Amino acid sequence: MLSSDVINSISTAFSVFAMGNNFVRLLGGLWVTIWIALVSVAFSIVLGFGFGILMTFKNRAVKIICRIYLEIMRIMPQMVLLFVMYYGLTRSMGISLSGETASILVFTLWGTAEMGDLVRGSLESVPKHQYESGKAVGLTDRQIFMYIIIPQTLQSLIPLSMNLITRMIKTTSLVVFVGVIEVVKIGQQIVESNRLTIPTASIAVYFVIFMMYFFVCWLLSLAARYIEKRQKR
């Protein structure tokens, strides 16, 4: 059983949401987070599909370039990429970019690499006899690719891409470091503005932020499971 002091401390912490429009502000910050993630995911899916096809080319130079890009995006921390994009390249080249735009560019570059590798794996997982069967019935290479390979690739790719989308949503919390006013930044502002009156406000604020991230990612997880079950029928 929790003591009365602990219960009072927790209730006092959550009273921060009864003041002003703090909870509405957090929801607005969450929308900024989701919006950045959704736009980045949309670009990543389109560009990643092309990048994945490019990675299957037999040309050695193309393979090397694609592999270097993929490894750089995987090895380089997203925070470093954000700093390089927002404080480095844009400032040195005299380009003015908002924090949101810089964040979308970075997450798109990262997402394109990761999505491309998923597409490559899905394309290469299609059995070779599918190509041979298509040629046997008189289909051209383009028809085989469009009507046989692509549908099977998408079938295996959709559940895998859900995991990447979840990772991108969680990683968007880093955009606070380039001045984007998203859910974590707003949470910090609420905690700081109530530091003297409600010292325990951070407990409630960061718990609510955690639950927001959990709820969004949980919905995506449910969607991925639903898609997998539909595909197995």
Secondary structure as a PSIPRED ss2 file (coil, helix, strand):
# PSIPRED VFORMAT (PSIPRED V4.0)

   1 M C   1.000  0.000  0.000
   2 L C   1.000  0.000  0.000
   3 S C   1.000  0.000  0.000
   4 S H   0.000  1.000  0.000
   5 D H   0.000  1.000  0.000
   6 V H   0.000  1.000  0.000
   7 I H   0.000  1.000  0.000
   8 N H   0.000  1.000  0.000
   9 S H   0.000  1.000  0.000
  10 I H   0.000  1.000  0.000
  11 S H   0.000  1.000  0.000
  12 T H   0.000  1.000  0.000
  13 A H   0.000  1.000  0.000
  14 F H   0.000  1.000  0.000
  15 S H   0.000  1.000  0.000
  16 V H   0.000  1.000  0.000
  17 F H   0.000  1.000  0.000
  18 A H   0.000  1.000  0.000
  19 M C   1.000  0.000  0.000
  20 G C   1.000  0.000  0.000
  21 N C   1.000  0.000  0.000
  22 N H   0.000  1.000  0.000
  23 F H   0.000  1.000  0.000
  24 V H   0.000  1.000  0.000
  25 R H   0.000  1.000  0.000
  26 L H   0.000  1.000  0.000
  27 L H   0.000  1.000  0.000
  28 G H   0.000  1.000  0.000
  29 G H   0.000  1.000  0.000
  30 L H   0.000  1.000  0.000
  31 W H   0.000  1.000  0.000
  32 V H   0.000  1.000  0.000
  33 T H   0.000  1.000  0.000
  34 I H   0.000  1.000  0.000
  35 W H   0.000  1.000  0.000
  36 I H   0.000  1.000  0.000
  37 A H   0.000  1.000  0.000
  38 L H   0.000  1.000  0.000
  39 V H   0.000  1.000  0.000
  40 S H   0.000  1.000  0.000
  41 V H   0.000  1.000  0.000
  42 A H   0.000  1.000  0.000
  43 F H   0.000  1.000  0.000
  44 S H   0.000  1.000  0.000
  45 I H   0.000  1.000  0.000
  46 V H   0.000  1.000  0.000
  47 L H   0.000  1.000  0.000
  48 G H   0.000  1.000  0.000
  49 F H   0.000  1.000  0.000
  50 G H   0.000  1.000  0.000
  51 F H   0.000  1.000  0.000
  52 G H   0.000  1.000  0.000
  53 I H   0.000  1.000  0.000
  54 L H   0.000  1.000  0.000
  55 M H   0.000  1.000  0.000
  56 T C   1.000  0.000  0.000
  57 F C   1.000  0.000  0.000
  58 K C   1.000  0.000  0.000
  59 N C   1.000  0.000  0.000
  60 R H   0.000  1.000  0.000
  61 A H   0.000  1.000  0.000
  62 V H   0.000  1.000  0.000
  63 K H   0.000  1.000  0.000
  64 I H   0.000  1.000  0.000
  65 I H   0.000  1.000  0.000
  66 C H   0.000  1.000  0.000
  67 R H   0.000  1.000  0.000
  68 I H   0.000  1.000  0.000
  69 Y H   0.000  1.000  0.000
  70 L H   0.000  1.000  0.000
  71 E H   0.000  1.000  0.000
  72 I H   0.000  1.000  0.000
  73 M H   0.000  1.000  0.000
  74 R H   0.000  1.000  0.000
  75 I H   0.000  1.000  0.000
  76 M C   1.000  0.000  0.000
  77 P C   1.000  0.000  0.000
  78 Q H   0.000  1.000  0.000
  79 M H   0.000  1.000  0.000
  80 V H   0.000  1.000  0.000
  81 L H   0.000  1.000  0.000
  82 L H   0.000  1.000  0.000
  83 F H   0.000  1.000  0.000
  84 V H   0.000  1.000  0.000
  85 M H   0.000  1.000  0.000
  86 Y H   0.000  1.000  0.000
  87 Y H   0.000  1.000  0.000
  88 G H   0.000  1.000  0.000
  89 L H   0.000  1.000  0.000
  90 T H   0.000  1.000  0.000
  91 R H   0.000  1.000  0.000
  92 S H   0.000  1.000  0.000
  93 M C   1.000  0.000  0.000
  94 G C   1.000  0.000  0.000
  95 I C   1.000  0.000  0.000
  96 S C   1.000  0.000  0.000
  97 L C   1.000  0.000  0.000
  98 S C   1.000  0.000  0.000
  99 G H   0.000  1.000  0.000
 100 E H   0.000  1.000  0.000
 101 T H   0.000  1.000  0.000
 102 A H   0.000  1.000  0.000
 103 S H   0.000  1.000  0.000
 104 I H   0.000  1.000  0.000
 105 L H   0.000  1.000  0.000
 106 V H   0.000  1.000  0.000
 107 F H   0.000  1.000  0.000
 108 T H   0.000  1.000  0.000
 109 L H   0.000  1.000  0.000
 110 W H   0.000  1.000  0.000
 111 G H   0.000  1.000  0.000
 112 T H   0.000  1.000  0.000
 113 A H   0.000  1.000  0.000
 114 E H   0.000  1.000  0.000
 115 M H   0.000  1.000  0.000
 116 G H   0.000  1.000  0.000
 117 D H   0.000  1.000  0.000
 118 L H   0.000  1.000  0.000
 119 V H   0.000  1.000  0.000
 120 R H   0.000  1.000  0.000
 121 G H   0.000  1.000  0.000
 122 S H   0.000  1.000  0.000
 123 L H   0.000  1.000  0.000
 124 E H   0.000  1.000  0.000
 125 S H   0.000  1.000  0.000
 126 V C   1.000  0.000  0.000
 127 P C   1.000  0.000  0.000
 128 K H   0.000  1.000  0.000
 129 H H   0.000  1.000  0.000
 130 Q H   0.000  1.000  0.000
 131 Y H   0.000  1.000  0.000
 132 E H   0.000  1.000  0.000
 133 S H   0.000  1.000  0.000
 134 G H   0.000  1.000  0.000
 135 K H   0.000  1.000  0.000
 136 A H   0.000  1.000  0.000
 137 V C   1.000  0.000  0.000
 138 G C   1.000  0.000  0.000
 139 L C   1.000  0.000  0.000
 140 T C   1.000  0.000  0.000
 141 D H   0.000  1.000  0.000
 142 R H   0.000  1.000  0.000
 143 Q H   0.000  1.000  0.000
 144 I H   0.000  1.000  0.000
 145 F H   0.000  1.000  0.000
 146 M H   0.000  1.000  0.000
 147 Y H   0.000  1.000  0.000
 148 I H   0.000  1.000  0.000
 149 I H   0.000  1.000  0.000
 150 I H   0.000  1.000  0.000
 151 P H   0.000  1.000  0.000
 152 Q H   0.000  1.000  0.000
 153 T H   0.000  1.000  0.000
 154 L H   0.000  1.000  0.000
 155 Q H   0.000  1.000  0.000
 156 S H   0.000  1.000  0.000
 157 L H   0.000  1.000  0.000
 158 I H   0.000  1.000  0.000
 159 P H   0.000  1.000  0.000
 160 L H   0.000  1.000  0.000
 161 S H   0.000  1.000  0.000
 162 M H   0.000  1.000  0.000
 163 N H   0.000  1.000  0.000
 164 L H   0.000  1.000  0.000
 165 I H   0.000  1.000  0.000
 166 T H   0.000  1.000  0.000
 167 R H   0.000  1.000  0.000
 168 M H   0.000  1.000  0.000
 169 I H   0.000  1.000  0.000
 170 K H   0.000  1.000  0.000
 171 T H   0.000  1.000  0.000
 172 T H   0.000  1.000  0.000
 173 S H   0.000  1.000  0.000
 174 L H   0.000  1.000  0.000
 175 V H   0.000  1.000  0.000
 176 V H   0.000  1.000  0.000
 177 F H   0.000  1.000  0.000
 178 V H   0.000  1.000  0.000
 179 G C   1.000  0.000  0.000
 180 V C   1.000  0.000  0.000
 181 I C   1.000  0.000  0.000
 182 E C   1.000  0.000  0.000
 183 V H   0.000  1.000  0.000
 184 V H   0.000  1.000  0.000
 185 K H   0.000  1.000  0.000
 186 I H   0.000  1.000  0.000
 187 G H   0.000  1.000  0.000
 188 Q H   0.000  1.000  0.000
 189 Q H   0.000  1.000  0.000
 190 I H   0.000  1.000  0.000
 191 V H   0.000  1.000  0.000
 192 E H   0.000  1.000  0.000
 193 S H   0.000  1.000  0.000
 194 N C   1.000  0.000  0.000
 195 R C   1.000  0.000  0.000
 196 L C   1.000  0.000  0.000
 197 T C   1.000  0.000  0.000
 198 I C   1.000  0.000  0.000
 199 P C   1.000  0.000  0.000
 200 T C   1.000  0.000  0.000
 201 A H   0.000  1.000  0.000
 202 S H   0.000  1.000  0.000
 203 I H   0.000  1.000  0.000
 204 A H   0.000  1.000  0.000
 205 V H   0.000  1.000  0.000
 206 Y H   0.000  1.000  0.000
 207 F H   0.000  1.000  0.000
 208 V H   0.000  1.000  0.000
 209 I H   0.000  1.000  0.000
 210 F H   0.000  1.000  0.000
 211 M H   0.000  1.000  0.000
 212 M H   0.000  1.000  0.000
 213 Y H   0.000  1.000  0.000
 214 F H   0.000  1.000  0.000
 215 F H   0.000  1.000  0.000
 216 V H   0.000  1.000  0.000
 217 C H   0.000  1.000  0.000
 218 W H   0.000  1.000  0.000
 219 L H   0.000  1.000  0.000
 220 L H   0.000  1.000  0.000
 221 S H   0.000  1.000  0.000
 222 L H   0.000  1.000  0.000
 223 A H   0.000  1.000  0.000
 224 A H   0.000  1.000  0.000
 225 R H   0.000  1.000  0.000
 226 Y H   0.000  1.000  0.000
 227 I H   0.000  1.000  0.000
 228 E H   0.000  1.000  0.000
 229 K H   0.000  1.000  0.000
 230 R H   0.000  1.000  0.000
 231 Q H   0.000  1.000  0.000
 232 K H   0.000  1.000  0.000
 233 R C   1.000  0.000  0.000
